[in-house]
Amino acid sequence: MIYSHSRLKKFEQCPWSFFLVYVKGQKEKDNEMMVTGKVVHKALELIAKDSTLSTDEAMFKAVMEEGTVVIDWKFAKTMTNIGRKHIDTFGTAIKAELHFQLPLDPNDSFSSEVQGYIDIVNEQFLSIIDWKTGFKEYKPLEAKQLGLYAWAVSQIYGVDTVEAGYYFLRYNKWKDYRHTYTKVDMEKAKQWAVNLANKIEQKLVKVDIEGMASEEVFKKTPGEACQYCPSAGDCQMDEIEKDKAQGIDTLDPEQINVPETYEKAQELGGLVLRLDAASKKIKDCMKAFVEQTGEGIIVDEKCWDFYPTTSWNFEAESKKNLAVMLANRGENPWDMLNFGARDLTKIKKILGIIEDDELRKLGGIPKSRSSFKAMSAQNITVKKKRLEKKESEEEKMTA
């Protein structure tokens, strides 16, 4: 099998989802965010290869190729223009969507191979850019993608260091998301790929040669992958049926109690993630019905339909004018205008504020609250150790 960062990451997130998508060939459901990312990436590739194309022309071609669902054209164009300005600073010394396919172990003729498409490679400085259109921001070393791409570039061009970075187009951020990868950094990323590829190959042998049940070998692991997995709803129904066989009604609130062990708490967390994924898919199907028929779905005293809401954004100069108008009417504009978290981050950076105590000295009053929700456990050492221990025990049992 030829691997890629996305395939390896999916296996790391949920082996069962990997098996369904990349072994059984089930299709993942496109959504607006995914398709927006594909369209923007394709448009920037076309622009990088032909600078005479206008942004609209590039986007039209990209939509014709990648547009499987309706997207916000205006916002996608904004992100494309941001990327275009960055491309223009490189001149002609760039390669867009550079494809690589390399053996993970050059000394082994039967080695697994890894491939990828690098968004932009600046051949003059041998630096990499990977466009990101999603909401989540993260540093290069918090993921393995850029490290793997840097390793590929080092192999192709014969260099020891490679600069690589993410460009978060949604926020027009890139300067703080770069890293110069050393041999050590690149070897770590490659070894991550080697280890996962080996695990996958071992599991495929258990299924294809030894005849073990695929569900027993490729374990279901609830998490972020659930929202895109083509079988998230089926996973949940399977778990519900298993519970019913034991006399447990998973969906009965009266039968859900405070867990007595960590493992039971994990089971509840997995239940929530799968239910969220199943709920999202059900709502998507209902949305499609309403879009096709134009008829709202009435259930009891509720009606599922599209209800428009309007929010307003003001440019900096407009905010200033609005504040002046309020002041002229005897109102204190700051009674109504507040700084959001993103605004405060900018203010702290401009004023060189490091500690929150400095904001207090300026009259700031902090409001803190705690919300219970699931977030990435990538950097939580305890969680990682527990998962590694559990995986090790499972491998011993199936060996």
Buried (B, 14 or more C-beta within 10 A) or exposed (E): EEBBBEBBBBBBBBBBBBBBBBBEEBEBBBBEEBBBBBBBBBBBBBBBEEEEBEBEBBBBBBBEEBBBEEBEBEEBBBBBBBBBEBBEEBEEEBBBBBEBEBBBEEEEEEBBBBBBEBBBBBBEEBBBBBBBBEEEBBEBEEBBBBBBBBBBBBBBEEEEEBBBBBBBBBEEBBEEBBBEBBEEBBBBBBBBBBEBBEBBEEBBEBBEEEEBEBBEBBBBBBBBBBBBBBBBBEBBEBBBEEBEEEEEEBEEEEEEEEEEEEEEEBBBBBBEBBBBBBEBBEEEEBBEBBEEEEEBEEEEEEEBEEEEEEEEEEEEEEEEEBBEEBEEEEEEBEEEEEEEEEEBEEBBEEEEBEEEEEBEEEEBEEEEEEEEEEEEEEEEEEEEEBEEEEBEEEEEEEE
